[in-house]
Amino acid sequence: MDQQIIDDVRTWLDDVVIGLNLCPFAAKPRNENRVRIVVSHARTEEALLDDLQHELEHLSDTPVAELETTLLAIPHMLEDFAEYNDFLDAVDLWLEQFGWEGELQVASFHPHYQFADSAPDDAGNLTNRSPWPLLHIIREESLEKAIEHFPDVDGIPERNIRRMEALTAEERQRLFPYLFG
């Protein structure tokens, strides 16, 4: 089961995030095999926070030349987006309490991701819809360096929404089979 989850996340990363160029910073570390995909077996928030802590420490302790970023897949809990979204408050508090602010941050992806003030079927939500609930651990220093060399960082979200809106029904089914299965 773990390998299938890792394969699902890797396919989403390759076909959606990189393939549609949603994150212009993702291809280089992926091509250099510096993206870690880990499956959490947690079934409680406490156990998931322990897994997150382990991955924060692992990323922090590993040189960026070996590991750029980590995707922590959560297959056994937080299937409901509202519960997942509430859990993100605990993640933010965790980062603050354990002194990770300024070093690492966590981005969120979920099969039912829904931006505030958007309809559930809004195409823009697809930008953050992954095959499994994910916590994406990002090195802030790497992000800052990437942003320095990108001409229009502020335009990325709007560009991504337009890209999702332009997908045909067939493309959506192919890229997001877990939403249409």
Residue pairs with C-beta under 8 A, 6 or more apart in sequence:
1 75
2 39
5 39
5 73
5 75
5 131
5 132
6 37
6 39
6 73
8 131
8 132
8 178
9 37
9 71
9 73
9 130
9 131
9 132
9 134
10 37
11 131
12 130
12 131
13 26
13 30
13 35
13 37
13 71
14 30
15 175
16 22
16 175
16 176
17 23
17 26
18 26
18 27
18 30
19 175
20 160
20 163
20 175
21 163
22 127
22 156
22 160
22 163
23 156
24 146
24 150
24 156
25 142
25 143
25 146
25 150
26 35
29 35
29 68
29 69
32 68
34 64
34 65
34 66
34 67
34 68
34 69
35 68
35 69
35 70
35 71
36 55
36 58
36 59
36 67
36 69
36 70
36 71
37 70
37 71
37 73
38 51
38 55
38 70
38 71
38 72
38 73
39 73
39 75
40 47
40 48
40 51
40 72
40 73
40 74
40 75
40 76
41 47
41 51
41 76
42 48
42 50
42 51
42 74
42 76
42 77
43 76
43 77
44 77
45 77
45 87
45 90
48 74
48 77
48 78
48 87
49 90
49 91
49 94
51 72
52 72
52 91
52 94
52 106
52 135
52 137
53 94
53 98
55 70
55 72
55 137
56 95
56 98
56 100
56 104
56 137
58 67
58 70
59 67
59 69
59 70
59 104
59 137
59 139
60 100
60 103
60 104
64 139
64 141
64 142
68 139
68 142
69 136
69 137
69 138
69 139
69 142
70 136
70 137
71 134
71 135
71 136
71 137
72 134
72 135
72 136
72 137
73 132
73 133
73 134
74 132
74 133
74 134
74 135
75 132
75 133
77 133
78 84
78 87
78 110
78 133
79 111
79 133
80 112
81 110
81 111
81 112
81 113
81 114
84 108
84 110
84 133
85 108
88 106
88 108
91 106
91 135
92 106
94 100
95 101
95 104
95 105
95 106
102 140
103 139
103 140
103 141
104 137
104 138
104 139
104 140
105 137
105 138
105 140
105 143
106 135
106 136
106 137
106 138
107 135
107 136
107 138
108 128
108 134
108 135
108 136
109 128
109 129
109 130
109 133
109 134
109 136
110 128
110 129
110 130
110 133
110 134
111 129
111 130
111 131
111 132
111 133
111 178
111 179
112 120
112 129
113 125
113 128
113 129
113 130
114 120
114 122
114 125
115 122
115 124
115 125
115 128
118 124
118 125
123 161
123 164
123 165
123 167
124 160
124 161
124 164
124 165
126 164
126 167
126 172
126 176
127 157
127 160
127 161
127 164
129 176
129 179
131 178
147 153
167 175
172 179
172 180
173 180
